[in-house]
């Protein structure tokens, strides 16, 4: 059985693209949830930085999302709406 894992993306909208980027992220988050690829949590830091936490259901779910035409369209649109500042593809929990 595959294990859930966390990915984190930190980004800011390109000038004049904040509303469009937020709508695209909402659409993407809806697809991820509806298709059971994972679950998302979305935060804002200050005036311009956004943080998306995505708990992927599994490696297989992430692979499926990376090949899903609807998801790919959203990611392509975001490429014209945001500037990615940092991405952590796979974070693993550390027991402390």
N, C-alpha and C positions, 0 to 999 in steps of 0.2 A: 504494500500500500504506500502510495506516495505521500510525502509530508508537505504541509503548507510552509511557505517561506515568504519573507518580506522583501519588497523592492521599494526604493525611495527615489523620487525625482524632485529636484528643486529647480524652479524656473521663474521667469518673469515674462509678462506679455511684451511683445514688440509695441512700439509707439502706435497708439490708435487701435490696438487689437485686443484690448482687455475683455470687452464684452464678447467678442467673437471667440476668443480662446476659452473663456469660461463656459460658453455654450458647447463648444467642442468637447471640453473635458466632461461636462455633464452627460453628453451623448456617449462618450467613451465609457464612463463609469457605469452607465445604464447597460451598455452591451456586456461589459465584464460581469456584472451581476446577473443579468438575464441569462447569459450563456454559461453561468456558473464557472467562469474562469477564476474568479477570486472575489475579493471584497476590498473596497476602497475607503480611505479616510482622507479628507481634503482640508488643508489648513492654509492660512495666510499669515505672513510675518510682516508686520509693519505696513508700509504703503505699497510695496511692489513684489515681494517674493511670495511664491506659492509653493507649498509642499504637498506632494501626493504620496501617501503611503498605500501600497497595494500588497495585500496578502494574497499571493497566488495560491490556488487550491493544490497545485502540484506542478512539477516540471512539465508533465504532459499537458496540463491546462495552459501553461505559458506558451508551449510550442504550438498548441492549437490556435491560441490568440494571435500568434505571430504569422499565422497562415490564413487567418480569417479575413476575407475581403472587406467586410464592414469595419472591422477594427483597423485594418491597414489604411482605409480611407480616412478615418479619424486621425491616425498618427500622421498621415501625409499632410492633412489640413493643419494640424498643430505645428508642423515644421515651418509653416508660413505665418504663424500667429505668436509663437513664443521663442524665447532664447533659453535654452537649457543651461543651467548653471552647474548642476552636479547630479549624477545618477549613481545610485548604488543598486546594481542588478540583483544581487542576492545577499541578504543579511541573514545570519543565523543567530538564534538566541544563545546567549551566554548565561549559564546558570551561575549566579553569585549569591 
